Every structure is written in structure tokens, then in C-alpha cells.
Amino acid sequence: MANHLLRDWRTSRGLTLEEFGQQVGVSPYAVWSYEAGRRHPRPKVLAAIVRVTAGEVGADAFLPADPPAAPMEAAE
């Protein structure tokens, strides 16, 4: 799942992948990976993202939109 909230926040402030990465302590590729939904930030980086974005991009932004359905029990 792509993280459009993170990308939209970053680009609306005119920050490059490199600039935002420097602020949260990761490489530009890592930021791109988070935005593309290829990777999820580790807790320390997630805390930095929340701090840098003043909570506008929270931990919930990295949760799947639709959680997997619970398995159905067999009918008796």
C-alpha cells in the first residue's frame, strides 16, 4: 500500500526525498520505499516521522487500509 499521506505532506512543504530523509535520519531511498509501500519504518524512524510532521503523519498512516479478515470457523 502506497503512503500518499507521507508523500503529500513532504511535497506540499517542498521537501525532496533527501531533505526529508535527513530530517528523520534515513536515506532518500528509504523515504521513497515508505512512500511506495515497499517498506515500513522501524519504530525509531516512525517516531521521527511523527515528530517532524508534528503528528500530521502518524503511525496509523503505515497500517493496512483493510485489515485481513478473520478466518471463518467451520460450520457444525
Buried (B, 14 or more C-beta within 10 A) or exposed (E): EEBEBBBEBBEEEEBEBEEBBBBBEBEBEBBBBBBEBEBBBEEEBBEBBBEBBEEBBEBEBBEEEEEEEEEEEEEE
